Amino acid sequence: MKLKVINPNTTASMTDKIGIAARRVASSDTEII
């Protein structure tokens, strides 16, 4: 499965935090893009 995470906020720090949170809860076969 691919999961596309869209950050409506343009700050890099928020993008990083969202990515970390998404990877924490995603299955091992899920690709975060």
mmCIF file of the N, C-alpha and C atoms, coordinates in Angstrom:
data_MODEL
# 
_entry.id   MODEL 
# 
loop_
_atom_site.group_PDB 
_atom_site.id 
_atom_site.type_symbol 
_atom_site.label_atom_id 
_atom_site.label_alt_id 
_atom_site.label_comp_id 
_atom_site.label_asym_id 
_atom_site.label_entity_id 
_atom_site.label_seq_id 
_atom_site.pdbx_PDB_ins_code 
_atom_site.Cartn_x 
_atom_site.Cartn_y 
_atom_site.Cartn_z 
_atom_site.occupancy 
_atom_site.B_iso_or_equiv 
_atom_site.pdbx_formal_charge 
_atom_site.auth_seq_id 
_atom_site.auth_comp_id 
_atom_site.auth_asym_id 
_atom_site.auth_atom_id 
_atom_site.pdbx_PDB_model_num 
ATOM 1  N N  . MET A 1 1  ? 0.845  -1.166 0.000  1.00 0.00 ? 1  MET A N  1 
ATOM 2  C CA . MET A 1 1  ? 0.000  0.000  0.000  1.00 0.00 ? 1  MET A CA 1 
ATOM 3  C C  . MET A 1 1  ? 0.892  1.230  0.000  1.00 0.00 ? 1  MET A C  1 
ATOM 4  N N  . LYS A 1 2  ? 0.453  2.251  -0.706 1.00 0.00 ? 2  LYS A N  1 
ATOM 5  C CA . LYS A 1 2  ? 1.135  3.540  -0.677 1.00 0.00 ? 2  LYS A CA 1 
ATOM 6  C C  . LYS A 1 2  ? 0.228  4.531  0.027  1.00 0.00 ? 2  LYS A C  1 
ATOM 7  N N  . LEU A 1 3  ? 0.810  5.314  0.902  1.00 0.00 ? 3  LEU A N  1 
ATOM 8  C CA . LEU A 1 3  ? 0.071  6.334  1.635  1.00 0.00 ? 3  LEU A CA 1 
ATOM 9  C C  . LEU A 1 3  ? 0.737  7.671  1.365  1.00 0.00 ? 3  LEU A C  1 
ATOM 10 N N  . LYS A 1 4  ? 0.000  8.566  0.737  1.00 0.00 ? 4  LYS A N  1 
ATOM 11 C CA . LYS A 1 4  ? 0.542  9.893  0.443  1.00 0.00 ? 4  LYS A CA 1 
ATOM 12 C C  . LYS A 1 4  ? 0.096  10.846 1.538  1.00 0.00 ? 4  LYS A C  1 
ATOM 13 N N  . VAL A 1 5  ? 1.066  11.432 2.212  1.00 0.00 ? 5  VAL A N  1 
ATOM 14 C CA . VAL A 1 5  ? 0.791  12.373 3.289  1.00 0.00 ? 5  VAL A CA 1 
ATOM 15 C C  . VAL A 1 5  ? 0.987  13.780 2.735  1.00 0.00 ? 5  VAL A C  1 
ATOM 16 N N  . ILE A 1 6  ? -0.028 14.594 2.865  1.00 0.00 ? 6  ILE A N  1 
ATOM 17 C CA . ILE A 1 6  ? 0.029  15.964 2.363  1.00 0.00 ? 6  ILE A CA 1 
ATOM 18 C C  . ILE A 1 6  ? 0.072  16.918 3.550  1.00 0.00 ? 6  ILE A C  1 
ATOM 19 N N  . ASN A 1 7  ? 1.064  17.779 3.554  1.00 0.00 ? 7  ASN A N  1 
ATOM 20 C CA . ASN A 1 7  ? 1.232  18.759 4.617  1.00 0.00 ? 7  ASN A CA 1 
ATOM 21 C C  . ASN A 1 7  ? 0.749  20.116 4.109  1.00 0.00 ? 7  ASN A C  1 
ATOM 22 N N  . PRO A 1 8  ? -0.375 20.620 4.628  1.00 0.00 ? 8  PRO A N  1 
ATOM 23 C CA . PRO A 1 8  ? -0.855 21.932 4.185  1.00 0.00 ? 8  PRO A CA 1 
ATOM 24 C C  . PRO A 1 8  ? 0.010  23.073 4.726  1.00 0.00 ? 8  PRO A C  1 
ATOM 25 N N  . ASN A 1 9  ? 0.833  22.772 5.711  1.00 0.00 ? 9  ASN A N  1 
ATOM 26 C CA . ASN A 1 9  ? 1.758  23.738 6.285  1.00 0.00 ? 9  ASN A CA 1 
ATOM 27 C C  . ASN A 1 9  ? 3.089  23.548 5.555  1.00 0.00 ? 9  ASN A C  1 
ATOM 28 N N  . THR A 1 10 ? 3.778  24.594 5.203  1.00 0.00 ? 10 THR A N  1 
ATOM 29 C CA . THR A 1 10 ? 4.986  24.440 4.382  1.00 0.00 ? 10 THR A CA 1 
ATOM 30 C C  . THR A 1 10 ? 6.288  24.376 5.171  1.00 0.00 ? 10 THR A C  1 
ATOM 31 N N  . THR A 1 11 ? 6.217  24.326 6.489  1.00 0.00 ? 11 THR A N  1 
ATOM 32 C CA . THR A 1 11 ? 7.461  24.281 7.254  1.00 0.00 ? 11 THR A CA 1 
ATOM 33 C C  . THR A 1 11 ? 8.059  22.876 7.235  1.00 0.00 ? 11 THR A C  1 
ATOM 34 N N  . ALA A 1 12 ? 9.369  22.824 7.088  1.00 0.00 ? 12 ALA A N  1 
ATOM 35 C CA . ALA A 1 12 ? 10.068 21.541 7.030  1.00 0.00 ? 12 ALA A CA 1 
ATOM 36 C C  . ALA A 1 12 ? 9.930  20.769 8.335  1.00 0.00 ? 12 ALA A C  1 
ATOM 37 N N  . SER A 1 13 ? 9.937  21.465 9.460  1.00 0.00 ? 13 SER A N  1 
ATOM 38 C CA . SER A 1 13 ? 9.841  20.767 10.748 1.00 0.00 ? 13 SER A CA 1 
ATOM 39 C C  . SER A 1 13 ? 8.500  20.053 10.899 1.00 0.00 ? 13 SER A C  1 
ATOM 40 N N  . MET A 1 14 ? 7.425  20.665 10.427 1.00 0.00 ? 14 MET A N  1 
ATOM 41 C CA . MET A 1 14 ? 6.109  20.018 10.507 1.00 0.00 ? 14 MET A CA 1 
ATOM 42 C C  . MET A 1 14 ? 6.045  18.832 9.551  1.00 0.00 ? 14 MET A C  1 
ATOM 43 N N  . THR A 1 15 ? 6.614  18.972 8.366  1.00 0.00 ? 15 THR A N  1 
ATOM 44 C CA . THR A 1 15 ? 6.664  17.859 7.416  1.00 0.00 ? 15 THR A CA 1 
ATOM 45 C C  . THR A 1 15 ? 7.392  16.677 8.040  1.00 0.00 ? 15 THR A C  1 
ATOM 46 N N  . ASP A 1 16 ? 8.510  16.927 8.706  1.00 0.00 ? 16 ASP A N  1 
ATOM 47 C CA . ASP A 1 16 ? 9.267  15.864 9.372  1.00 0.00 ? 16 ASP A CA 1 
ATOM 48 C C  . ASP A 1 16 ? 8.441  15.194 10.463 1.00 0.00 ? 16 ASP A C  1 
ATOM 49 N N  . LYS A 1 17 ? 7.751  15.982 11.269 1.00 0.00 ? 17 LYS A N  1 
ATOM 50 C CA . LYS A 1 17 ? 6.929  15.429 12.354 1.00 0.00 ? 17 LYS A CA 1 
ATOM 51 C C  . LYS A 1 17 ? 5.793  14.575 11.806 1.00 0.00 ? 17 LYS A C  1 
ATOM 52 N N  . ILE A 1 18 ? 5.167  15.021 10.740 1.00 0.00 ? 18 ILE A N  1 
ATOM 53 C CA . ILE A 1 18 ? 4.083  14.255 10.121 1.00 0.00 ? 18 ILE A CA 1 
ATOM 54 C C  . ILE A 1 18 ? 4.624  12.937 9.577  1.00 0.00 ? 18 ILE A C  1 
ATOM 55 N N  . GLY A 1 19 ? 5.780  12.978 8.922  1.00 0.00 ? 19 GLY A N  1 
ATOM 56 C CA . GLY A 1 19 ? 6.393  11.763 8.386  1.00 0.00 ? 19 GLY A CA 1 
ATOM 57 C C  . GLY A 1 19 ? 6.738  10.763 9.471  1.00 0.00 ? 19 GLY A C  1 
ATOM 58 N N  . ILE A 1 20 ? 7.280  11.245 10.562 1.00 0.00 ? 20 ILE A N  1 
ATOM 59 C CA . ILE A 1 20 ? 7.626  10.367 11.690 1.00 0.00 ? 20 ILE A CA 1 
ATOM 60 C C  . ILE A 1 20 ? 6.370  9.702  12.249 1.00 0.00 ? 20 ILE A C  1 
ATOM 61 N N  . ALA A 1 21 ? 5.318  10.486 12.438 1.00 0.00 ? 21 ALA A N  1 
ATOM 62 C CA . ALA A 1 21 ? 4.065  9.939  12.972 1.00 0.00 ? 21 ALA A CA 1 
ATOM 63 C C  . ALA A 1 21 ? 3.460  8.917  12.014 1.00 0.00 ? 21 ALA A C  1 
ATOM 64 N N  . ALA A 1 22 ? 3.512  9.192  10.722 1.00 0.00 ? 22 ALA A N  1 
ATOM 65 C CA . ALA A 1 22 ? 2.953  8.263  9.735  1.00 0.00 ? 22 ALA A CA 1 
ATOM 66 C C  . ALA A 1 22 ? 3.726  6.948  9.730  1.00 0.00 ? 22 ALA A C  1 
ATOM 67 N N  . ARG A 1 23 ? 5.056  7.023  9.794  1.00 0.00 ? 23 ARG A N  1 
ATOM 68 C CA . ARG A 1 23 ? 5.858  5.793  9.790  1.00 0.00 ? 23 ARG A CA 1 
ATOM 69 C C  . ARG A 1 23 ? 5.646  4.970  11.057 1.00 0.00 ? 23 ARG A C  1 
ATOM 70 N N  . ARG A 1 24 ? 5.349  5.621  12.167 1.00 0.00 ? 24 ARG A N  1 
ATOM 71 C CA . ARG A 1 24 ? 5.106  4.903  13.426 1.00 0.00 ? 24 ARG A CA 1 
ATOM 72 C C  . ARG A 1 24 ? 3.887  3.993  13.342 1.00 0.00 ? 24 ARG A C  1 
ATOM 73 N N  . VAL A 1 25 ? 2.854  4.437  12.661 1.00 0.00 ? 25 VAL A N  1 
ATOM 74 C CA . VAL A 1 25 ? 1.601  3.685  12.651 1.00 0.00 ? 25 VAL A CA 1 
ATOM 75 C C  . VAL A 1 25 ? 1.379  2.870  11.380 1.00 0.00 ? 25 VAL A C  1 
ATOM 76 N N  . ALA A 1 26 ? 2.225  3.054  10.378 1.00 0.00 ? 26 ALA A N  1 
ATOM 77 C CA . ALA A 1 26 ? 2.053  2.340  9.113  1.00 0.00 ? 26 ALA A CA 1 
ATOM 78 C C  . ALA A 1 26 ? 2.513  0.889  9.245  1.00 0.00 ? 26 ALA A C  1 
ATOM 79 N N  . SER A 1 27 ? 1.889  0.022  8.477  1.00 0.00 ? 27 SER A N  1 
ATOM 80 C CA . SER A 1 27 ? 2.327  -1.370 8.408  1.00 0.00 ? 27 SER A CA 1 
ATOM 81 C C  . SER A 1 27 ? 3.691  -1.435 7.737  1.00 0.00 ? 27 SER A C  1 
ATOM 82 N N  . SER A 1 28 ? 4.384  -2.526 7.929  1.00 0.00 ? 28 SER A N  1 
ATOM 83 C CA . SER A 1 28 ? 5.727  -2.662 7.358  1.00 0.00 ? 28 SER A CA 1 
ATOM 84 C C  . SER A 1 28 ? 5.716  -2.654 5.830  1.00 0.00 ? 28 SER A C  1 
ATOM 85 N N  . ASP A 1 29 ? 4.591  -3.034 5.225  1.00 0.00 ? 29 ASP A N  1 
ATOM 86 C CA . ASP A 1 29 ? 4.518  -3.043 3.759  1.00 0.00 ? 29 ASP A CA 1 
ATOM 87 C C  . ASP A 1 29 ? 3.913  -1.757 3.186  1.00 0.00 ? 29 ASP A C  1 
ATOM 88 N N  . THR A 1 30 ? 3.744  -0.737 4.013  1.00 0.00 ? 30 THR A N  1 
ATOM 89 C CA . THR A 1 30 ? 3.191  0.539  3.567  1.00 0.00 ? 30 THR A CA 1 
ATOM 90 C C  . THR A 1 30 ? 4.319  1.493  3.216  1.00 0.00 ? 30 THR A C  1 
ATOM 91 N N  . GLU A 1 31 ? 4.213  2.090  2.045  1.00 0.00 ? 31 GLU A N  1 
ATOM 92 C CA . GLU A 1 31 ? 5.191  3.082  1.603  1.00 0.00 ? 31 GLU A CA 1 
ATOM 93 C C  . GLU A 1 31 ? 4.615  4.472  1.853  1.00 0.00 ? 31 GLU A C  1 
ATOM 94 N N  . ILE A 1 32 ? 5.320  5.270  2.621  1.00 0.00 ? 32 ILE A N  1 
ATOM 95 C CA . ILE A 1 32 ? 4.904  6.647  2.889  1.00 0.00 ? 32 ILE A CA 1 
ATOM 96 C C  . ILE A 1 32 ? 5.558  7.525  1.829  1.00 0.00 ? 32 ILE A C  1 
ATOM 97 N N  . ILE A 1 33 ? 4.720  8.230  1.071  1.00 0.00 ? 33 ILE A N  1 
ATOM 98 C CA . ILE A 1 33 ? 5.265  9.111  0.020  1.00 0.00 ? 33 ILE A CA 1 
ATOM 99 C C  . ILE A 1 33 ? 4.785  10.522 0.222  1.00 0.00 ? 33 ILE A C  1 
# 
